[in-house]
Amino acid sequence: MLKRHEGRLGGLEDRGFIHRPYRCPAGALTVGYGRNIDANPISEAEARALGIDPRRLEEEGLTEDQAEI
């Protein structure tokens, strides 16, 4: 159900998975399937587990597999 309601720009049209951070309708920086990274940033432990550099999240984004995790 989360995938059906998140991972869309503005929630108005289904654009599928969005791998780069975007502003949700409420104005929060969001990535993947509704992860509010303004309020809940990706921790160092999560970044290590996902194999990402959180400082480069805006440029590189997440893969769909990473968002699933």
ROSE-4610 file (N, C-alpha, C; in Angstrom, 1 decimal, always signed):
// ROSE-4610
residu = [M/M/M/L/L/L/K/K/K/R/R/R/H/H/H/E/E/E/G/G/G/R/R/R/L/L/L/G/G/G/G/G/G/L/L/L/E/E/E/D/D/D/R/R/R/G/G/G/F/F/F/I/I/I/H/H/H/R/R/R/P/P/P/Y/Y/Y/R/R/R/C/C/C/P/P/P/A/A/A/G/G/G/A/A/A/L/L/L/T/T/T/V/V/V/G/G/G/Y/Y/Y/G/G/G/R/R/R/N/N/N/I/I/I/D/D/D/A/A/A/N/N/N/P/P/P/I/I/I/S/S/S/E/E/E/A/A/A/E/E/E/A/A/A/R/R/R/A/A/A/L/L/L/G/G/G/I/I/I/D/D/D/P/P/P/R/R/R/R/R/R/L/L/L/E/E/E/E/E/E/E/E/E/G/G/G/L/L/L/T/T/T/E/E/E/D/D/D/Q/Q/Q/A/A/A/E/E/E/I/I/I]
num = [1/1/1/2/2/2/3/3/3/4/4/4/5/5/5/6/6/6/7/7/7/8/8/8/9/9/9/10/10/10/11/11/11/12/12/12/13/13/13/14/14/14/15/15/15/16/16/16/17/17/17/18/18/18/19/19/19/20/20/20/21/21/21/22/22/22/23/23/23/24/24/24/25/25/25/26/26/26/27/27/27/28/28/28/29/29/29/30/30/30/31/31/31/32/32/32/33/33/33/34/34/34/35/35/35/36/36/36/37/37/37/38/38/38/39/39/39/40/40/40/41/41/41/42/42/42/43/43/43/44/44/44/45/45/45/46/46/46/47/47/47/48/48/48/49/49/49/50/50/50/51/51/51/52/52/52/53/53/53/54/54/54/55/55/55/56/56/56/57/57/57/58/58/58/59/59/59/60/60/60/61/61/61/62/62/62/63/63/63/64/64/64/65/65/65/66/66/66/67/67/67/68/68/68/69/69/69]
x = [+0.8/+0.0/+0.9/+2.0/+2.9/+3.4/+3.7/+4.2/+3.1/+1.9/+0.8/+0.6/+1.0/+0.7/+2.0/+3.1/+4.4/+5.2/+6.4/+7.2/+6.6/+5.8/+5.2/+5.4/+5.6/+5.7/+4.3/+4.1/+2.8/+1.7/+1.8/+0.8/-0.4/-0.2/-1.2/-1.2/+0.0/+0.1/+1.2/+1.0/+1.9/+3.1/+4.2/+5.5/+6.4/+5.9/+6.8/+7.7/+8.7/+9.7/+10.6/+10.8/+11.6/+12.9/+14.0/+15.3/+16.0/+15.7/+16.4/+15.5/+16.0/+15.2/+14.4/+13.2/+12.2/+11.4/+10.7/+9.9/+8.5/+8.0/+6.6/+5.6/+4.3/+3.3/+3.4/+3.8/+3.9/+5.2/+6.1/+7.3/+8.5/+8.4/+9.5/+10.4/+11.7/+12.6/+12.4/+12.1/+11.7/+12.4/+12.7/+13.3/+12.7/+12.7/+12.2/+10.7/+10.3/+8.9/+8.4/+8.6/+8.1/+9.0/+10.3/+11.3/+11.5/+11.0/+11.2/+12.6/+13.5/+14.9/+15.2/+14.2/+14.3/+14.2/+13.1/+12.8/+13.6/+13.9/+14.5/+15.7/+16.8/+17.9/+18.4/+19.1/+19.7/+20.9/+20.9/+22.0/+23.3/+24.4/+25.6/+25.5/+24.9/+24.7/+23.9/+22.8/+22.0/+22.8/+23.5/+24.3/+25.3/+26.0/+26.9/+26.2/+25.1/+24.3/+23.8/+23.5/+23.0/+24.1/+25.3/+26.5/+26.4/+25.9/+25.8/+26.5/+26.8/+27.4/+26.2/+25.7/+24.6/+24.8/+26.1/+26.4/+26.1/+26.1/+25.8/+24.4/+23.6/+22.2/+21.5/+21.6/+20.8/+21.3/+22.6/+23.1/+22.9/+23.1/+23.1/+21.7/+21.0/+19.8/+19.9/+18.8/+18.8/+18.3/+18.7/+18.2/+16.8/+16.0/+14.7/+15.0/+16.0/+16.4/+16.8/+17.5/+17.9/+16.7/+15.8/+14.6/+13.7/+13.7/+13.0/+13.5/+14.8/+15.4/+15.0]
y = [-1.2/+0.0/+1.3/+1.2/+2.4/+2.7/+1.7/+2.0/+2.7/+2.3/+2.9/+4.4/+4.8/+6.2/+7.0/+6.4/+7.1/+6.9/+7.6/+7.4/+8.1/+9.1/+9.8/+11.3/+12.1/+13.5/+14.1/+14.7/+15.4/+14.5/+13.2/+12.2/+12.4/+13.2/+13.4/+12.5/+12.1/+11.1/+10.1/+8.9/+7.8/+8.0/+8.3/+8.5/+7.3/+6.4/+5.2/+5.6/+4.8/+5.0/+6.3/+7.1/+8.3/+8.1/+8.0/+7.6/+8.8/+10.0/+11.2/+11.9/+12.6/+13.3/+14.4/+14.5/+15.5/+16.1/+17.2/+17.8/+17.2/+16.6/+16.1/+17.2/+16.9/+18.0/+18.8/+18.2/+18.9/+19.7/+19.6/+20.4/+19.7/+18.4/+17.7/+17.1/+17.1/+16.4/+14.9/+14.2/+12.8/+12.0/+10.8/+9.9/+8.5/+7.8/+6.5/+6.4/+5.6/+5.4/+6.2/+7.5/+8.3/+8.5/+8.3/+8.5/+10.0/+10.6/+12.0/+12.2/+12.6/+12.7/+14.0/+15.0/+16.2/+15.8/+15.0/+14.6/+13.4/+12.5/+11.2/+10.9/+11.6/+11.5/+10.0/+9.6/+8.3/+8.3/+7.4/+7.3/+6.7/+6.9/+6.3/+4.8/+4.2/+2.7/+2.3/+3.0/+2.7/+2.9/+4.0/+4.3/+3.2/+2.7/+1.6/+0.4/+0.0/-1.2/-1.1/+0.2/+0.4/+0.6/+0.8/+1.1/+2.4/+3.4/+4.8/+5.8/+6.9/+8.1/+9.1/+9.3/+10.1/+11.6/+12.0/+13.3/+13.5/+12.4/+12.4/+11.9/+11.8/+11.3/+12.1/+13.5/+14.3/+14.1/+13.9/+13.7/+12.3/+11.3/+9.9/+9.2/+9.6/+9.0/+7.6/+6.9/+5.5/+4.6/+3.4/+2.4/+1.9/+1.3/+0.8/-0.3/-1.1/-2.1/-1.5/-0.4/+0.2/+0.8/+1.4/+1.9/+0.8/-0.4/-1.5/-1.9/-1.8/-2.1/-1.1]
z = [+0.0/+0.0/+0.0/+0.7/+0.8/-0.6/-1.4/-2.8/-3.6/-3.4/-4.2/-3.9/-2.7/-2.3/-2.2/-2.2/-2.1/-3.4/-3.5/-4.6/-5.9/-5.6/-6.7/-6.5/-7.5/-7.4/-7.2/-6.1/-5.8/-5.6/-5.8/-5.6/-6.6/-7.7/-8.6/-9.8/-10.2/-11.3/-10.9/-11.3/-11.0/-11.9/-11.4/-12.1/-11.8/-11.0/-10.7/-9.6/-9.4/-8.4/-8.7/-7.7/-7.9/-7.1/-7.8/-7.0/-6.4/-6.9/-6.3/-5.3/-4.3/-3.4/-4.1/-3.6/-4.1/-2.9/-3.2/-2.2/-2.3/-1.2/-1.2/-1.1/-1.3/-1.2/+0.1/+1.2/+2.5/+2.6/+1.6/+1.5/+2.1/+2.6/+3.1/+2.1/+2.3/+1.3/+1.5/+0.5/+0.5/-0.6/-0.3/-1.3/-1.2/-2.3/-2.4/-2.2/-1.3/-1.0/+0.2/+0.2/+1.3/+2.5/+2.3/+3.4/+3.5/+4.6/+4.9/+5.5/+4.6/+5.1/+5.7/+5.7/+6.6/+8.0/+8.3/+9.7/+10.1/+9.2/+9.5/+8.5/+8.7/+7.7/+7.8/+6.7/+6.6/+7.6/+8.5/+9.5/+8.8/+9.5/+9.0/+8.9/+9.9/+9.8/+8.6/+8.4/+7.2/+5.9/+5.9/+4.7/+4.4/+5.4/+5.3/+4.8/+5.4/+5.0/+3.5/+3.1/+1.7/+0.7/+1.2/+0.4/-0.3/+0.4/-0.2/+0.6/+0.0/+0.7/+0.9/+2.2/+2.4/+1.9/+1.9/+1.4/-0.1/-0.8/-2.2/-2.6/-1.6/-1.9/-2.9/-2.8/-3.7/-5.2/-5.4/-6.7/-7.2/-6.4/-6.8/-6.5/-5.5/-5.2/-4.6/-4.7/-4.2/-5.4/-5.4/-6.4/-5.8/-6.6/-6.1/-5.0/-5.2/-4.3/-2.9/-3.0/-1.7/-1.0/-1.7/-1.2/-0.5/-1.2/-0.6/+0.8/+1.0/+2.2/+3.3]
